[in-house]
Structure formats: C-alpha cells, structure tokens
C-alpha cells in the first residue's frame, strides 16, 4: 500500500512544493549556465525507470555542449575538460539534479529510490535485477546515494539498492532524505570522473 498509493501521493506533494520553493534557485542556475556556455540550460538523458522502461530524465547542464552524450562521467578520458565552471559547484551541491523534481511530479521517478541508470549501463542494470531494484521507481536520492554515491563499485551499489527495496517505508524514506540534505551540504561521496574510488 505504501509503495503504490501513499508514496506516490507524497511524491506529488513534495515535488510540487519543492518546485515552488526552489524556483528562485533554479532560475539562478538557468541564468548562470546560459551566461557561461551557449546552449540550453537543461539537458535530457535516456534513463531506466520502473520495470526497466526508459524515460527522459531532466538535469541542469553542467558540462559543455561538445561532451560525448550518454557516457557516464567516470568513463570520459578527461572529464575535467568538459565540466563548466558553474557545473563544478552545481554538481558539488547536487543542484544539477533539481529539474528531476519534474520527473517526480509526472511519475517517472520518486523522491527516494535507486538512482536511475543510464540506458547503456548494462552492468548496473543486470546487478540490480538480482535484488529486484529495477522493479520500483528510481529516486532523486537513495540508500546507495547516502552510503557512498560515486565512491561505490557497481556490485555494492546494486546491493544497497536491493537493501532499500527490502526496507522501503515512510520512516526509512524520511531518514534517507534527511541524510541526503546533510551529505549534500557537506558534498560527501562526490568523485568527479570516477566510480569505486572509496578507500
């Protein structure tokens, strides 16, 4: 019941309220991006949603227009050359993720859940299948996000996503959101251009 109805209702309320409250911050991000680099302030990526159904996920553009598309940052030969100056601090504080509030509002995502994999991250998708983590809506934040984020190897990330599936509930989601705010403020777990760098 929580997963299907209550959680969806909470997602709608939280995302709508956040879009209204954070609209000045989002407008500032748009203006700063467009001032630094010609091109749109937003970009979309094909991501994997519930039941492995693809959807278009929105983000603020934190990288140059000539960045290879659909390539995870950690697979770029020299990711620093592509990241905008404003992109560095947006990624540092996860501000580039704010447009995903729209994805939550329309039902592509949830506030809390496994982070949506790129359509071509076959290794991560396959690992998540082992734990049923592809069977729920992906989230803006999740259990793996607050337990390592970019520092995690793919098998560990998938295992934590599976642990979330088993523990999913209102209080657990509240705890995940609270810890996300704390970690974002301290920009913990962000490793530009790498994954599995923990240690």
N, C-alpha and C positions, 0 to 999 in steps of 0.2 A: 504493500500500500504506500509506504513512504517513497519508494523509488518512482512509482508511476504517477501519483497524484499530488501528494503533499510536496515532494521535492520539486516537481515541475512548477507548482504554484509559487513556491518560494523563489525559484529561479526567475520567474517573471517579475515578481515584486522587487527583488534585489537588483536585477539588471536594469529595470526601468528607473528605479530610484538613483542608482549609480550613474546612469547616463545623464540624468538631470543634474545631479550634484557635481559631477566631474566635467560637465560640458565646458566650463571656462578653461580647465586644464587641457582638454582635448583640442579646443580651438587654438590655444597657445602652441601646442605641438604641431598642428597643421601649419601655422604661420611660420614657425621656426624651420620646419623641414623644407617648405617651399622657398624660403629665403636662401637656404644653403645650397639646394640642388634642384635643378629644373626637373619637372615631372610631378606625378600625382603624390599626394601626402599619404595615401592609402595604397596597400597592395593586397592581393589575394593569393592564397595558395590552396591547392587541392589537398585536403586532409581526409583522414579516415574517421568516420563517425560511428555511431552505434550500429552494430551488425555489419561492420566493415563497409558501410555505404558512404561513398565520398561526398564531401561538401566543400564549399569555398569558405575558407577561414580568413577573416579580416585582421590586418595589423597596420600599425603606422610603419611607413617605410623608414628603416634605419640604415639602409645600405644604398649605394649608388645604383643608378639605373642600369649600368652595364654588368651588374653582378649576375653570375650564372643562375638561372631560375631553377627552382625545385632541387637545389643542392643544399643539404644541411651545412650550417656554418663550419662544423668541425671537419667537413670533407673538402673545404676550399683550401687551395695550396697556400694562400696568404690572405686570410680573412681580414686582417687589419687594413689592407689597402682598399677594401670595399666599404668599410663601415664609415658612415658620416660622422662628423664631429658631434653633432647633436644626437646621432644614433647611439654613440657610446654611453651617454648618460641616460638616454631613454631605456636602453637595454639594461643598464646597471640597476635602475629602479623599476624595471618591468613596465614602463609607461607605454612601450610599443604594443603591449598586449591589450590596452584599453578598448580598442574597437571590437574586440571579441565579446564585449557586453551585448552588442547587437546579435551576434551568433547565439548567445544565450537566450535573448529575448524571443527570437524566432524559432528556437527549439533545436538548433544544430548541436548546441553544447549545454553543459550545466556549469554552475559555479564551481563545483568540486567534482573531480573525476580524473581518470588518466589523461594526461596531456595528449591531444590528437596527433597521431603520427602522420608524417608526410606519406603520400600515396605510394612512394617508392622505397620506403623504409621497411622492406620485406622482412628483415631480420627481427625488428622490433614487433611488427605485426604478428609474426609467427610465434614469438616468445609469449606475447600476450594471449594468444589462443590457448595456451597451456593452462592459463589461470582464469579464463572467462572474462578478461579485461576488455575485450572487443565487443562485449555484449551490452555495455552500458554507455550512456552518453559521455563523451570526453569532456574534460573540465578546463576551466580557466586556470585552476590550480589543482593540485592533487597530493596524495600521500608521498609519491616519489619526489615531487617537486620540493617538498619541505624536508626531505631526507637526503638531499644531495644534489638534485637538479642536474646540471651539466657535468657534475663530478662522477655520476654513476655509469657503470658499464651497463650495456643493454640487458643482459640477463637479470641483473639486480634491479634495474628499473622496472622490468616486467614483473618480477616477483613482488615488488612493493605495490604495483598496480593491482596485482591479484589479491594482495593482503587488504587493499582498500575495498575491493569487491566484497570480501568476507565481512568487513567491519562497517560497511556503509550504513549510516544512520544520521539522524539530525544532530546529535551532540558531537559525533565524530566529525561531521562536516563543519560545524561551528569551530571546533578545535583546529581543523585544517586551515580555515580562513584566518583565524586569529594568528596562527603561527606563520602564515604566508605574509601577512602585513608586517609582522616583526622581522622576518627574514628579508623582505623586500627593502625595508628601511635600512637594513644593515648590508644589503646587496650580497648576501651569502649564497654560495653554490653556483655563482656565475663564472664560467670558464670559457672566455671567448676563443673560438677556434678549436675547441677540444671537447672530448667526452671521455669519461672514465679516467679523469685526472685526479681522482681522490687519493689522498695519501700523503 
